Amino acid sequence: MHKWLSVVGIGEDGLSGLSSIARSLLDRAQVVVGGARHLAMLPTDDTREQLVWTSPLQATVDEIVRRRGESICVLASGDPMCHGIGVTLSRRIPISEMNVIPAASAFSLMCARLGWALADVETFSLTNRPVSSIALSLYPGARLLVLSADRHTPDLVAQMLTQRGFGNSLMTVFERMSGDAERRIEGVAAAWSVPDLNDLNAIAIAVAADRETVIFPRTSGLPDSAYVHDGQLTKREIRAVTLSTLAPIPGELLWDVGAGCGSIAI
């Protein structure tokens, strides 16, 4: 089947920021799909059929799949394959039927503004994950880039950093990157208080530990203080040897029979 679906990344600079190929795919489409913010970027005299993402998102994805073969263009923020709608669509539609044209991702834009090397940072999306999912990457000197779920995410991240002993970390929040309304706000996590953020924001974190912070390594054999226990738990050295022997990799399933307090499985 021909490539009937185009997924075009677009920034806050709108149509003017699209490449000639991206603009051609958009102009040829009979149906345009996107969020209200993206569809508002189209000319006011554009009379083509437009589909706005529903909540839940799956209903619109189902509608796109149902209309397979029609000429459809999906407008997406930044890079559609970086925590974006392109990933969701590719689970249902073969890539051989799609054209994906990325724009600069929020991660690339933040690195460009901060002078950070993208290869040296860890990236996260909190659009559908808890704030605690970045906790294992907290250590002095770490640099993290985080996509926010909404305007409240930076507050939650600042609270988590402070509670875990990283209140000295420098947070830089970028709003509406690449558009005329782009804004940059900096502050220390422990003193973070910015009440008027835009929902479209992303966070850069230069991690710094407070003086008394206990740093948990990623290696096997965490200290006993990492667990809630009554004193009866597998000794640290045995935990380290056991995990090294098991050598677990992502996707494997571990059964811990007779788990006790669960220190091995945890």
Protein Blocks (a to p, Z undefined) as FASTA:
>chain_A
ZZfbccddddfklmmlpcfklmmmmmmpmbdcddfklmmmpcfklcbdcddddddfklmm
mmmmmmgoiacddddehjfkgopaklmmmmmpcfklpccdddddfklmmmmmnopafklp
ccddfklpcfklmmmmgcghiacddddfblmlmmmmmmmmmmnopampccdddehehiak
bccddddfklgccfkbcfbdcddddddddfklccddfbehiafklpccehiacdfklmmm
mmmmnopaehiacddehklnommmZZ
